[in-house]
């Protein structure tokens, strides 16, 4: 059992490192060998809902409108890189990375005559 309290999202990065979103809206890296939080990242305020997916050492994060990339293969001092922004009154509800296809998929929602419509979109 890991000593992480109130995680909103949680995933294993490597054999000894875990990443999670805390209730304080911070991404934190936990090292299970040292039993310490080793790195902490402020993330953008949520516009709809946070969603995350991992591709090895790369973390994709969405705040509902934008997609950010954290490339941890460059170390844990990296800054978030904005890689995609939705347009046309859509919001991102889910991110998913398909390793076999080497592609990031997003699920979006939009309003149309007061109805929510779910659309799957793959950024090019």
Secondary structure, DSSP 8 states (H G I E B T S, - for coil): -----S-SEEEE-SSSEEEEE-TTSEEEEEETTTTEEEEEEE----SS--EEEEETTEEEEE-SSEEEEEEGGG-TT---EEEEE--TTEEEEEEEEETTTTEEEEEEEEEETTEEEEEEE---
